[in-house]
Amino acid sequence: MKRTLAVSNVHKSFGGVRAVRGVSLALEEGHVLGLIGPNGSGKTTLLNLIAGVAKPSKGEITLDGRRIDGLAPHRIVAAGIAKTHQIPRPFLSMTGRENVAVAALYGSNKTRDLP
């Protein structure tokens, strides 16, 4: 069974500023989703909501039908969701692929060799 991440009618406000308004999407394991928009359009905020860095003001985020919004970030990482920052190669001795693997495996009990 493929894993599914779903974001349903998610909103996030910071005081009077509405950073994310009614975003819904579903992403199945093995698929790629592009998230584009101008500066200040809520892309980073949405990723922070999915990663548990921030909590939605409204709506829900689920992984395989189980709510993950409101969980601590380390619990979301343990479930298999992680994000990286806009640093091309934070670990200079590693390849880009190895750097992404660090985020993918961080906080889990998984250990594996890269293909």
C-alpha positions, 0 to 999 in steps of 0.5 A: 500500500502506498503512503499518502500525505494529505493537506485539507483546507489548511489555513495559517495566520500570524496575527492579521496576516493570512499566510496560507489560505485553504490549501488542499493537496494529496501526495502519494508515495513515489510521486513528485509535487512542485510548489511554486509561487512568488516570495511571501505566498506561503510556500515555506509556511505550508512546508513548516505546517507539514513538518510540524514546525508550525500548527495550522490555524484551521484544517488538517494534515494527515499521513495515511489517514492519521492526523499529524498536524499538532504532532511534535516535529520529531514525531513527524520525522519518525513517521517519515516526513522531513524537510531540508533548508535552502543550503545546497550542500550543508555537509560539504564532504557529502554529495547532494543525494547523501545530504537529502538522505540525512533529512530522509533518515534523520530521527528514524530507526532506519539505516541503509546504504544509498542505491 
